[in-house]
Amino acid sequence: MTMNRRSFLAGGLAGTAAALSGASHATPILAPKKWDETYDVVIVSAGAAGLTAACEAVKQKLTSVVFEKMPIMGGSSVLCGGMIAVSDTDEQKAQNVKDTHDLFVKDLIVSGGGYADEKVVRAYVSSIREHYEWLTKELGLKPDAIVLQGGQSVARSHHFSPSKILMAMADYAKKGGAEIRTKCAVERLIWSSDMKKIEGVRVKTGEKTITVRAKKGVLLAAGGFSSNPTLLGRYNPPLKNAAVIAGKGTQGDGILMGLSVGADFLDTAYIKASYGFKLNPVSIDEMGQIYWSGGIIVNKNCQRFVDESISYKKLGDAALAQPEGKSWMVFDHAMLERDYKVNPQGRELWKPILEGKKTPDYLSSGATIEEAAKNAGLDPKALAETVKRYNGFVDQGRDADCGRMYMASGNGKLVRIEKGPFYVMPATAAMIGTYCGLRIDEAAHVIDVWGDAIPGLWAAGEVTGGFHGAGYISGTAFAKGQAFGRLAVRSMIKA
């Protein structure tokens, strides 16, 4: 790559980031004559991706520092559902779940509509499997459930407490010598004096601004921009005012820094909200996926409008497109019991009912479908007709309205909605991640608009694009940060 080409990327394309962020300038910053601090690896943000990278740096005997702009570690990873989608595990085998890496790759490519980078996908499947072994065998963390979720041919979402994973990794990293500093905001990337590589970062820490050199590389792991309505409005206007279940720090900082040095930017057309939240949600625990336990989804006219077995991202698109953007999940008590038993996601929603308490105000119930519909403010006759029609499809083994054939993504025989009491819950879609970002290769190098790796710069987690493509398989968001945080540090050693 010529100097002119690199200069163009560093200078000319920097205006892109300035325009996105509203900054007055985004001119390239060159290495100072004297750096304030120096490490092998500099990591931007202490979420799952950043902490995994810090652990890997310890294992590789590299010095590292993690800068987190917020007062506490964790980022959006703290708020996630804790699912790690991984294939061919001992836990799957113990439950007679037959899975392979190739099947997982196939599912990811199909879910991504052909837009996911297959090399990146294969790198994820391999890396998350090795990382999972480290979590379970070396850190002693164990999943408490394996769940079949959207986009999966077989059950492969392994459920963990995200906070336990994050704390275990933070402890491991710090005991190994990695530094983790909170309230330290990385503001800019710094080029080497000859502009041949990214050599460090500029950091705002308290009242001071310091420059920190990265001898091996800089890792951007600062998340997406779910909490930045300006960027949401730019890339997907309907989601500008969507409910957000994400860390307040997800403002797009890392993406803007990448854009300022010429990084390519992928998958913005596929920003989606996740479906199944109760109205006005404030926590991931307020999301239910009972549609994957047999429930159906209807609009204000009590009509079904979507195959309920698909990804909750695609369900979100379909739901937001309904009249007034309103929809309801409809299910019976047997489905509620089944969902509570097999799926940790949503248990807090159903727990009051199973404990015999008063029906919570976020859903309506009734001894009959008509009564439940009336209590929910829907047309009793219309909803009863829709349920009757759906039950007929179940009996026939063919859904003539929406094409549903399974409970979730090719698995699970459909069941009738027939065992009262019956429930109707108004539901909405909320932003839990943007699922687009800086283009990376299979080694987590950040790739520029010409298709070349930007020397000295890597990225992992929600800040990246090209992995999900047009769709999303549940359990891969929390996991991809860990998979590529690990790969990035290993790649830095070879660079």
Secondary structure, 3 states (H helix, E strand, C coil): CCHHHHHHHHHHCHHHHHHHHCCCCCCCCECCCCCCEEEEEEEECCCHHHHHHHHHHHHCCCCEEEEECCCCCCHHHHHCCCEEECCCCHHHHHCCCCCCHHHHHHHHHHHCCCCCCHHHHHHHHHHHHHHHHHHHHHCCCCCCEEECCCCCCCCCEEECCHHHHHHHHHHHHHHCCCEEEECEEEEEEEECCCCCCEEEEEEEECCEEEEEEEEEEEEECCCCCCCCHHHHHHHCHHHCCCEECCCCCCCCHHHHHHHHCCECEECHHHCCCEEEEECCCCCHHHECCHHHHCCEEECCCCCECCCCCCCHHHHHHHHHCCHHHCEEEEEEHHHHHHHHHHCCCCHHHHHHHHCCCCCCCCCEEECCHHHHHHHCCCCHHHHHHHHHHHHHHHHHCCCCCCCCCCCECCECCCCCCCCCCEEEEEEEEEECCCCCEEEECCCCEEEECCCCEEEEEEECHHHEECCCCCCCCCCCHHHHHHHHHHHHHHHHHHC
